[in-house]
Amino acid sequence: MRRSVLLGTGSALPAKCVTNAELAERVDTTDEWIVERTGIRQRYIAGEGETTASLATEAARKACEAAGVEPCDIDLIVLATATPDHTFPATATQVQKRLGCRGGIAFDVHAVCTGFLYAMGVADSMLKNGLGSRALVIGAETFSRILDWEDRTTCVLFGDGAGAVVLEAREGEQERGVIASKLHADGEHKELLYVDGGPSSTGTVGKLRMKGREVFRHAVVNLAEVLGEVLEEAGVAVEQIDWVVPHQANARILDATARKLGLPAEKVVVTVDRHANTSAASVPLALDTAIRDGRIKQGDLVMLEAMGGGFTWGASLLKL
């Protein structure tokens, strides 16, 4: 039996940090209003020369360094993003070029905030089936480029960034690795969270639109259910989980989901206050943060979960 083992993580943030107070100078909002409703205190915004590809490449390099592998050792790159550098080619191929690891497989996955979970599920399956030996799984976004900065209900929620992990296929591995994953989608709710543009529909990039209250309600129910599905498949009790690394959308969603599952707050990794919602980048960003500050250690049982536009949602259980 082959298992996909996580060897290392990395992340990248733009140079510019924007606090709530600074945002309030250009948008009709206040620091108190944002913190009370979201838990967000700051976010990072990509500047000139910073793109999804550049952030993804930086995160990928750091993940390779942490894993102790060279970029040329990577033969599979799966990059999750809703904000690619170009309509095509895939941003993953540009990361591949910048890393200098030619000849392997490289492509993008688009599942918005659940993108990293989808990308990891795809990479895990490909590694288990022998289509690669070592994979870079990346979540990277420059959501600031699709925000309506006149809409204070959405523009305060998002930020830019990237996170990456290196997975390695190992024969006969019984302890470490990806244990179980579940992924879902339901296009019925597209109008609750979407971008009002696209190459085929309008010929424009478009701007993000969201009905926050309805998204919140679906998120709490869907995330609790998918976490339960993964635990059941893995034969693991919720009490056995060492850490939950959730999509960093909103502090209220994190709290409500933890309560619904009976998870203590101290087991949930929270970075939304620092990074805001970075869509597909938020789970790997939070994972890298918690590994580098020493909270998550090798041997820990870690649950990753996310929900995004589509709707898409999913969860993955792994032992580091």
N, C-alpha and C positions, 0 to 999 in steps of 0.2 A: 504493500500500500504506500502510495506517495502522499506526503503532506506538504503544504506550503508553509514554511517557517519564516517568521518575521526576523530579519537580521539587523535592521537599522531604520531610523526615521530621520527626517529633516524637514525644515520649514523655512519660509521666506516671507518677509513683509516689506511693503514699500517704505521709502525713506520718510515720507510725510505722515505724521500722526495728527489727527484732527480730534480735538476734545469736543464735548457737548457745548461748552461755552463758546468755542470758536465757531461751531456750526450755527449756534443761535444768532451770530452776527449776520448771517446770510439767509436764515430760514426763520419763520415765525414759530419758535419753540424755545424751550428753556432746558437747562440741565436737569432740573427737578422733574419736569414732565417726562423726559426721556428715561431717566433712571427709574422712576416709579413704575412706568409701564413696561420697560424692557430689561432693566438691569445694565444697560450699555452706558459706559462712561467715555469711551473713545473708540476710534476706528482708524485704520490706515488707508490712505487714498493714493493710488498710483499716479505718478507724475510723468512728465515728458520722458520718453525713452523706457519707461517701465510698462511691460505688457504681460499678458498671461504667460507667454512663452518664456520671458526673462525670469519671472518669478518662479515658474515651474522648474526651470533649469537650475536655479540657485538651490531650491529645495531638494531637487534630485541629487545634486553634487553633495550636499550635506548628508543625505540619506546613504549615499554610497560610502562616504567617509566613515560614518557611524557603523556601517555594516562591514567595513574592511574589504570592500571590493572596488575594483576599477570600473569605470564606465564601460570599458570594452568587454567586461564580463557579463553585461546585461544583454539579453537577447529578446526581451519583450518589454515594451513600454505601453501602458494603458493610462491615458490621461483623461480625467473627468473634468469637463468644463462646459458652461453655458455661454461663455464669453471668449470664444477662440480669437486668435489674432486675425485669422482670415476665414472666409466661408470654406475655402479649401486652399491648400492642403491641410491635413489634420495638424493641429498644434503639436501633437506628439512627435511628428516627424521633424519639426523644427527643434524640439528639445533633443531628439536623437542626434541631429546634425551638430548642435552646440556641444553636446557631450562627447561627440566623436565615436559613437558606437553604431557603426553602419552595418546594414545587412540583416538585422533582426526584424522583428515585427513591431510596428508602431501605429497606433490609431487612437482616436478620441471616443469617449463615451459621453452621451448627453442625457443626464437624468436629473439635472439641476442640483438641488441640495442633497439628494440621495446619490449623486453621481459617484462619489468615492466608494460607497458600498457596492454599487453596481460594478464599478471598475475592478474592485477587489474580487468580487464574485467571478467576473469573467477571467481575470488573471489566474485565480485559484484553479478554476476549471481547466484552463489551458495548460498550466503547469502539471496538474495531475494527469493530463492526457498526453504529456510528453511533447507539447508544442513549444516548450522553452524550459530552461533550467533556472534562470534568475530573472525576476521581473521587477521593474520600477512601476509602482502604482502611484499616480499623482492626482491630487485635486488642486486645481488652480483657477482663480477667478479675478477679473477686474470688473466687478459689478458696478463700480462708480460710473462706468461708461454707459450704462443702460438705465441709470436712475433719473427720475424727474425731480430735479432739485427745487421745484416749486411745490412738491407734494410732501409736506412735513410728516405725513403718516407712514411713508415708505423710505424716504431718503435718509432718515436718521437711523435706520435699522441695519444698513449694510456696510461692508468694508471690503477691501481687497487683500489677497494673500495667496499662499500656496503651501501645501504640505505633501510629503512623499514618504513612501515606505519601500524597502527592498524585501522581496519575498524570494525564497530559494526552495526548490523542490527537493525533498529528501526522501529516499527510499526507507521504508520500514520504521519511520518515525512514529512513536507511540505517545509521546508526552507533549511536545511543543507543536504549534502550528494552528491553522484555521480548522476549527472543530465543526462548526455548523453555520449556515447562512440561510436567510430567507429574504426574498425580494418580491415586491408587489407594485402594481400600478393600476390606476383607475382614471381613465380619461374623462369620465363624467363630470369632474369638478374643475375642468380647465379654466373656467371663467373666474374662479376664486383667486388664482395666482398665475399670471402669465405676462408675456411681453407683447405689446400691441404692434408688432412689426416683424418682418422677416423677408428673406430674399424672394420667396415665391408669392407671398401674400401681398406685400406692400412695396417691396423693393427698398425698404428702409431697415435700420437696426431696430427702431422702436424703443419704447420705455416700459419699465416694469410697472405692473398694476396688481394690486392685492386687496382683498377684503379680509383684513386681519382677524376679525372676530370669528368668522367662519373657519378660517385656516386653523386657528387655535383649537377650536372644538374638534376638528378632524384629526389634528396632530396628536392630541392627548390619547384619543381612542385608538388610532392606528398604531402608534408607537408602543403602547402597552400591549396590544394584541400580538404584534410581531415579535416583541421580546419574549412573550410567553411561548410562541411557536418555536423559537430557537432553543429556549431552555428545554422544552419538551423533546425536541429532536436530539439534543445533546445529552439528555438524561441528567440535567444539572438543576439543582434547586437555586432559587434566587439568592439564598443566604450564602451560597458558595462563591458568588461573584465577588472578586476583589475590587474591580473598578468598572464603572460605566462611563464611556466616552460618547456623549450624545452630540448630535448636530446642534451647534450653538446659535439657535434662532432667537430665543427670547428666554429670559430667566424664569418667567412665569410658566412657560411650557416645560422647562426642565424640572421645576418644582412639582408641577401637577403630575407629570409622568412618573416621577420618583414616588410620590405619595400613592398613586394608583397601583404601583407594583409593590409597595411596602419597602422600598429601598431607602436606607438612611442617606441623608444629604451628603454626609462626609465621604460616601463612596462614589459620588458623581463629580466628574471633572468639569469645571466651569471656567471658560475663558471668554464668554460673551462680553463681559465687562471691558475687556482689553481689545478684542478683535472685532466685535459686533458679528453680524451674520456674514460669513464669507462663502456661503453656498457650498459648493463641492469641496472647498478647501477647509471647511470648519472642523470636520472630524480629524483629518490627519494633522492639522495645526494644533488642535487640543491634545491629541495623542503625543505628538512630539514634545509639546510643552511639559506634559506630565511625566514623560520618560526622562527628559533632561533635568527636571528639577528634583528627580529622585523619588517621586510618589509611586510611579509604576515601575516595577522591577521584573527581571527575568523570573519566570515561574508563576507570575500573577495570571489569574483568569480575568480576561477583559472583554466586555461587551461593547460593541460599536453600534450605534443606531442613528437613523436620519429619516427625515421626510421632506419632500420638496414638491415643486410645481409638477403638475401632470394629472392627478397626484401620483407621485412615486414614494415608496417608503421601503425600509428594510433594516435588517440587523445582522450582525455577524459576531460569533463568539470565537475567541482565539486565546491560546495560552502562549505567553511570551517565553 
